[in-house]
Amino acid sequence: MSRLIATFFYSGLIRPAPGTWGSLAALIVALPIHWIGGPWLMLAMIALALALGFPAARAEAARAGDHDPSHVVIDEVVGQWIAIWPVLFGAAHVGAPVLDLWPGWVAAFALFRLFDIWKPWLVGRIDRRGDITGLMLDDVVAGIFAALGVVVLAALAHGVLIFGG
């Protein structure tokens, strides 16, 4: 069971770029989650994936003999779901079909992958811990950075003034 969770239904076994495949799988699964329960169910699923992800990633890392095996993508799932959350919330808030906000989906995916791969500032600092906490939490922070980027891009795209009057 830990392998199923750690690889997010084996999407982490797809090559090349298992993290990208795991992120894409996360987006695909986010859609029915949103349809079933909206952004609040997604928050619950983020918490559940994080809670199940720690022990699953720990078990899979021990099995692989590597503190951060590339096929463990539950961390990418958590981060990607955090990144897409503002889009889901926005769609629910205005009553728009969530797929009509496709530019937000693209931005969430691209920004999360950018921050996950580039590992700027706090993301890299957490990743350098070299343990399961670093494995899981660097993607949480990358997801938060991506979510903030999504909000800023949405505000700019919709002509909302962020600063000033």
N, C-alpha and C positions, 0 to 999 in steps of 0.2 A: 504494500500500500504506500510506503514512503516513496518508492520510485515513481509511482503514478502521480503523486502529489508534487514531488520535487521536479519532475520533468513536465508537469502540467499536461497530463494525459498523453505523455510521450512526445509532445511537440519539441521538447529540448533535444530529442535524438535526431531531428532533421538537420542535415548539413547542406551547405555551410551556414555559418552564422546562427547558431542555435538561439542566441538571445533575441535576435530579430524575429525568428519564427515564434518564440515564446511570447514576444510582445504582440505579434499579429494574432496569435491564438487568443490572447487576452482580450483584444478588441472584438474578435468574433464572438466570444462568450459574453462580453459586456452587453451586447445588443439584447439578447433575450433576458438577461438579468434586469436591464432597464425596462423592457416591455412588461415584465412580471411585476416589478416592485419599485421602479423609478430610482432616483438617485439615493434614496435612503436605504434601499436594499443593497445598492452597490457599496455604500459605506459599510454595511454589515458584512458583505462579502470580502471587502478589503481586510477588515479585521479578522475574519475567519481564515483567509488565505495567509495572512501574516502569522496567526497563531498556529496553523497547521504547517506552515512553511518552515518555521524554525526547526522543529524536530525532524521533519522530512529531509530538509537540506543537511542537517547534521548527520543523519543516518546515511544518506547518499554520499556525502563527503567522506565519511569513514570507510564506506564500501569502496570508493574510488581511490582512497589514499591521497586526497588532494583537498585543501581547504576551500577551494572554489572551482569545482569541476564545471566545465562549460555546459554540460547537459542539464545542470540544475538551473531551471528558469522560473521557479515559483517567485523568486525575487523580482524578476522582470514583470511578471504578472501583477504583483502588488504595485510596483512602480507605475506600470502602464495604466492600471485602473485608477490610481491617484491622478495621473495626468489627464485622463478622460473625464474625470468627475465633474469639472466645471461645465463641460459641454452637456453632460447628462442633466445637471442641475438647471442650466440655462434653458434647455429644451422643455423640461418639466415646468419651469417657472412661467414661460410664455405660452405654453401649450402647443409648441411646435413639434412636428414629427422629428424625431431625433436624427434621422438620416438626412433631413434637410440642412442640418448643421454640419455637413460633410467637411467643410474647410476646417472646422474645429477638430474633427477626427484626424485629419491629415496633420494638422499642427501638433496635436497631442502626441501622435506617433513619432513624428520627426523630431520634436523637441525632446521627448523622453529618450529616444535612441541617441541623440546628440549628447545629452548630459550623461547618459549611462556609459557611452564609449569614451567621451572626452574626459569625464570625471573632474570637472572644475572644483576648486576650492573645497568645500565641505564634503562633497561627494567623494573626492579622492582621499581626503583625510580619513573618512570612515572606512573606505575600501582598504586602506593600508593597514588596518587593524590585523588583517590576515586571519580572521576567524569567522565563524558563522554569523555573529552579530554584524560584522562588517559586510559580509556577503549579502545579508538581508537589508540592512539599513541604508547602505549606499544607494540602493535603488528606491527606497522610500524617499530619500532626500532628492534624488534625481527626478522622481515623480512630482514632488512638491515644486521643484524649480520649473519643471515642464508645465505643471498646472498654472503656476503664476504667469508663465509666458503665454499660455493659452488665453488667460484672462486679459492680459495686456493687448494681445493681438485682436481679441474680440472687441475690446473697447475701441481700439483704433479703427477696426473694420466697420464698426457701427457708428463712428463719429462721436463717441463719448469723450468729452474732455476729462482727462485724468487730473490735470493740474490747472489751477487758475479758474477764472470765471468767464 
